[in-house]
Amino acid sequence: MSKIVDTNKKVEDAVVGGYKKIENTVVGEYKKVEDKFVDTFLKKDDETIEEAKKRLQKEQEERRQEQHQYSKTTKEIQNEIQEKLSK
């Protein structure tokens, strides 16, 4: 039984190790493409790539908050309709 456990552990290590290598390669290459895109199209003249990414995240969060400010929940809409009907 110990041989089976040892063999399974070796297979597991090989599979997980292979997956991690692929994952790290894909993520690393994605980050290179992302950085190049930000550098080419989104970065302002005096910004670094990291500063541009932070600025873009901040702008995106501000847009989300602004959109949320004007959106109503279903319950709020139902309450408004109920109030209009009860008048």
Sequence and secondary structure as in RCSB ss.txt:
>XXXX:A:sequence
MSKIVDTNKKVEDAVVGGYKKIENTVVGEYKKVEDKFVDTFLKKDDETIEEAKKRLQKEQEERRQEQHQYSKTTK
EIQNEIQEKLSK
>XXXX:A:secstr
 HHHHHHHHHHHHHHHHHHHHHHHHHHHHHHHHHHHHIIIII  TT  HHHHHHHHHHHHHHHHHHHHHH   HH
HHHHHHHHHHH 
